[in-house]
Amino acid sequence: MTEKFIFWAQALDNSSPDLITVRGEAIGADDSLRRQKAVSDVSHVVKSGNRIFDTRGVQLTADAQNFIIEVPSVQQDRDGRTAPIVCYGQYDREIIANLSDYVADSLCEFVRESGRSIKPEHIELVHQAFSELKKKNQKRRIAFGTVIGAAALTIAILIYGIIRLISSRIP
């Protein structure tokens, strides 16, 4: 299931390379180009996206096509800090309804394979986060439709005005 996403888990010893998988394939520490591309994809969403959800350590940030969701692992790093697990993916309006389940299942699979664990309540928060993303996209579609409708009405009024003006000048 993880083949659609990039997963990134911080190294707990703060000195080993972070665990990164891209589309289900673990990226070794020696593959700096692919690791940098994965980090760049995640960073781009953080910089250009909007924080949609932020509750009890679960954060969802999204731009128009991509998302990252951060979930704290139960394990902490050597300095006692929360070690988040990050999932990056793409979405569109058609699959957003099923995205919540798919991300949650893939996240659980990655967590299990990486030897980490997360709290069950955080999985529920993942579902809530994607519910918020769905609502936001619905509002965006409504707003876009309203703008298009207003523009079409304005154009129709202008055309009507021009036609009346032209017809009033024709003898």
Secondary structure, 3 states (H helix, E strand, C coil): CHHHCEEEECCCCCCCCCEEEECCEECCCCCHHHHHHHHHHHHHHHHHCEEEEEECCEEEEECCCEEEEEEEEEEECCCCCEEEEEEEEECCCCCHHHHHHHHHHHHHHHHHHHCCCCCHHHHHHHHHHHHHHHHHHHHHHHHHHHHHHHHHHHHHHHHHHHHHHHHHHCC
